[in-house]
Amino acid sequence: MFSPKTILVPTDFSEYSDKALQNAIDIAKQFKSKIYLLHVVGTVIQYMAYYEIDPQTVNLVEKENVAAAQKMLTEQLAKFPDSKSIEIMTDIRVGAPYEEILRDQKEKKIDLIVIASHGKTGILSHLIGSVAERVVRSAKCPVLLVR
């Protein structure tokens, strides 16, 4: 029987990510698993590719984005009072979301990834492709896709 001990939950703070986190919490309670809640901040260069920006400004914006994401992770966890009974570690990475999710999975030897099938929407998501789809195709562990 599959019994995950480490669960990775990527989040973009959407309602869909909340559903994925709730599923991961339920699984973690059942199997006494540890959850790694991960948010990936896109690099500033991704968003400002056509402008010349000095490195200090880039670093400042990335630090502000990371600080805001840390606050949002805390707020997201506060929505789940039943999460206090399990171990949840939070992490923030900077880069391309699917690449960082897969890197985290490998580095932490994750047994299961629980990811929302839909996240934030917009024209950009259609041009780049689905993070969840790329994770499902490339992960080296089972992936639970939550609708």
ChimeraX attribute file (.defattr): number of C-alpha atoms within 10 A of each C-alpha:
attribute: neighborCount
match mode: 1-to-1
recipient: residues
	/A:1	3
	/A:2	8
	/A:3	13
	/A:4	18
	/A:5	16
	/A:6	21
	/A:7	25
	/A:8	28
	/A:9	26
	/A:10	28
	/A:11	23
	/A:12	20
	/A:13	16
	/A:14	15
	/A:15	15
	/A:16	19
	/A:17	24
	/A:18	21
	/A:19	16
	/A:20	24
	/A:21	26
	/A:22	20
	/A:23	16
	/A:24	27
	/A:25	26
	/A:26	16
	/A:27	19
	/A:28	23
	/A:29	15
	/A:30	11
	/A:31	14
	/A:32	17
	/A:33	21
	/A:34	21
	/A:35	26
	/A:36	22
	/A:37	20
	/A:38	22
	/A:39	24
	/A:40	21
	/A:41	20
	/A:42	16
	/A:43	18
	/A:44	18
	/A:45	14
	/A:46	10
	/A:47	9
	/A:48	11
	/A:49	9
	/A:50	8
	/A:51	8
	/A:52	8
	/A:53	12
	/A:54	8
	/A:55	9
	/A:56	9
	/A:57	11
	/A:58	15
	/A:59	13
	/A:60	12
	/A:61	14
	/A:62	18
	/A:63	14
	/A:64	12
	/A:65	18
	/A:66	20
	/A:67	13
	/A:68	12
	/A:69	21
	/A:70	16
	/A:71	11
	/A:72	15
	/A:73	20
	/A:74	11
	/A:75	12
	/A:76	17
	/A:77	18
	/A:78	12
	/A:79	11
	/A:80	13
	/A:81	8
	/A:82	13
	/A:83	19
	/A:84	11
	/A:85	11
	/A:86	15
	/A:87	14
	/A:88	19
	/A:89	11
	/A:90	16
	/A:91	16
	/A:92	18
	/A:93	17
	/A:94	16
	/A:95	16
	/A:96	14
	/A:97	23
	/A:98	20
	/A:99	15
	/A:100	20
	/A:101	24
	/A:102	20
	/A:103	13
	/A:104	18
	/A:105	21
	/A:106	14
	/A:107	9
	/A:108	12
	/A:109	15
	/A:110	22
	/A:111	19
	/A:112	23
	/A:113	28
	/A:114	26
	/A:115	29
	/A:116	24
	/A:117	17
	/A:118	19
	/A:119	19
	/A:120	12
	/A:121	10
	/A:122	8
	/A:123	7
	/A:124	10
	/A:125	13
	/A:126	9
	/A:127	8
	/A:128	8
	/A:129	10
	/A:130	17
	/A:131	20
	/A:132	22
	/A:133	14
	/A:134	14
	/A:135	20
	/A:136	20
	/A:137	9
	/A:138	12
	/A:139	18
	/A:140	16
	/A:141	15
	/A:142	14
	/A:143	19
	/A:144	18
	/A:145	16
	/A:146	19
	/A:147	12
